[in-house]
Amino acid sequence: MESFAPGDAAGMQEYAEELRANFMRLQNEAPALHEKARAVQITETSKDGLISATVGPRGDLIRLDIDPRIYRHPDSRQLADSITSTVQKAAEKAQAKIIELFEPLIPAEQMKAHLDGDVESVLEQMTAQLLGKR
């Protein structure tokens, strides 16, 4: 990461303009990206093909389909584990899709930290940007 030397007014001005341009771009493009993000739905199927889970952009379960063949070998623990694993995989893919959608505007690492609720990392990244560290 680079930072500005004391008295580097030209470098600081250039960086301030870059931040302003990024902010304006974010302000202009974010509403459309937000709509795309809200529409994200990811469906994942279990390894055995008997469970299908669809999640929304936050990983929230929208639909769960269980094939009736599941009753041929009743094992509630295996069923629960398969459902959990399938939903988790779908949620991970949904998060990756959201990060991908916003990557032109927000660095992937910063977006992931935000989605993970890692406030400390988000604040560190924002502070570094404001101090001119890239």
Legacy VTK file of the C-alpha trace (Angstrom):
# vtk DataFile Version 3.0
C-alpha trace
ASCII
DATASET POLYDATA
POINTS 134 float
0.000 0.000 0.000
1.205 3.458 -0.770
0.507 6.570 1.212
1.153 10.241 0.642
4.241 12.039 1.821
3.663 15.113 3.977
3.107 18.105 1.720
2.143 16.005 -1.322
-0.830 18.259 -2.102
-0.971 17.244 -5.753
-1.109 13.558 -4.869
-3.747 14.169 -2.232
-5.804 16.276 -4.667
-5.582 13.552 -7.306
-6.649 10.948 -4.800
-9.534 13.132 -3.601
-10.729 13.433 -7.209
-10.444 9.670 -7.633
-12.535 9.121 -4.503
-15.092 11.662 -5.726
-15.321 9.966 -9.135
-15.739 6.559 -7.455
-18.442 7.963 -5.188
-20.322 9.481 -8.140
-20.049 6.202 -10.051
-21.324 4.309 -7.014
-24.194 6.747 -6.620
-25.161 6.396 -10.293
-24.756 2.640 -10.697
-25.717 1.323 -7.266
-29.513 1.483 -7.680
-29.447 -0.799 -10.739
-26.991 -3.161 -9.059
-29.146 -3.186 -5.946
-32.147 -4.291 -8.016
-30.080 -7.049 -9.634
-28.842 -8.139 -6.215
-32.367 -8.247 -4.800
-33.367 -10.574 -7.644
-30.587 -13.104 -6.995
-31.850 -16.616 -6.388
-29.547 -19.605 -6.275
-30.700 -23.218 -6.366
-28.423 -25.994 -5.182
-29.091 -29.722 -5.311
-27.708 -32.275 -2.863
-25.123 -34.832 -3.984
-27.756 -37.570 -4.121
-30.170 -35.332 -6.044
-32.942 -35.751 -3.477
-32.790 -32.288 -1.915
-33.089 -28.993 -3.770
-32.818 -25.662 -1.960
-33.317 -22.166 -3.352
-32.010 -19.172 -1.433
-32.225 -15.429 -1.901
-29.438 -12.856 -1.933
-28.915 -13.043 1.827
-28.891 -16.822 1.859
-32.450 -16.944 3.189
-34.309 -20.114 2.253
-36.978 -19.424 -0.360
-37.870 -22.939 -1.410
-37.017 -26.453 -0.307
-37.872 -29.506 -2.402
-37.489 -33.038 -1.087
-37.816 -35.916 -3.490
-40.249 -38.596 -2.205
-37.544 -41.216 -2.785
-36.037 -39.939 0.458
-38.491 -42.186 2.310
-36.933 -45.346 0.882
-34.105 -45.036 3.408
-35.511 -43.061 6.339
-32.677 -41.504 8.295
-33.667 -38.201 9.873
-30.080 -37.261 10.777
-28.856 -37.817 7.219
-31.836 -35.877 5.858
-31.178 -32.955 8.217
-27.468 -32.928 7.353
-28.219 -33.067 3.629
-30.687 -30.176 3.881
-28.265 -28.094 5.947
-25.349 -28.744 3.595
-27.413 -27.986 0.495
-28.759 -24.719 1.918
-25.251 -23.664 3.028
-23.823 -24.325 -0.440
-26.602 -22.296 -2.027
-26.039 -19.444 0.452
-22.293 -19.418 -0.308
-23.027 -19.213 -4.034
-25.544 -16.413 -3.449
-22.932 -14.437 -1.508
-20.387 -14.995 -4.287
-22.926 -13.740 -6.847
-23.582 -10.577 -4.826
-19.841 -9.933 -4.508
-19.465 -10.475 -8.261
-22.307 -8.045 -9.053
-20.821 -5.251 -6.942
-17.164 -5.877 -7.809
-17.058 -3.114 -10.451
-17.864 -0.622 -7.684
-16.717 -2.215 -4.433
-13.572 -4.327 -4.038
-14.472 -7.984 -3.483
-12.595 -8.152 -0.176
-14.461 -5.130 1.160
-17.851 -6.422 -0.001
-17.209 -9.850 1.526
-16.265 -8.273 4.852
-19.437 -6.200 4.724
-21.633 -9.217 3.937
-19.932 -11.238 6.668
-20.655 -8.470 9.170
-16.938 -7.973 9.754
-17.235 -4.328 10.809
-13.613 -4.137 11.933
-12.282 -5.083 8.495
-14.692 -2.752 6.720
-13.609 0.164 8.914
-9.919 -0.673 8.445
-10.343 -0.730 4.667
-12.285 2.534 4.661
-9.698 4.200 6.905
-6.893 3.050 4.615
-8.733 4.528 1.625
-9.333 7.825 3.372
-5.676 8.063 4.388
-4.608 7.544 0.803
-3.337 4.015 1.249
-4.265 1.847 -1.667
LINES 1 135
134 0 1 2 3 4 5 6 7 8 9 10 11 12 13 14 15 16 17 18 19 20 21 22 23 24 25 26 27 28 29 30 31 32 33 34 35 36 37 38 39 40 41 42 43 44 45 46 47 48 49 50 51 52 53 54 55 56 57 58 59 60 61 62 63 64 65 66 67 68 69 70 71 72 73 74 75 76 77 78 79 80 81 82 83 84 85 86 87 88 89 90 91 92 93 94 95 96 97 98 99 100 101 102 103 104 105 106 107 108 109 110 111 112 113 114 115 116 117 118 119 120 121 122 123 124 125 126 127 128 129 130 131 132 133
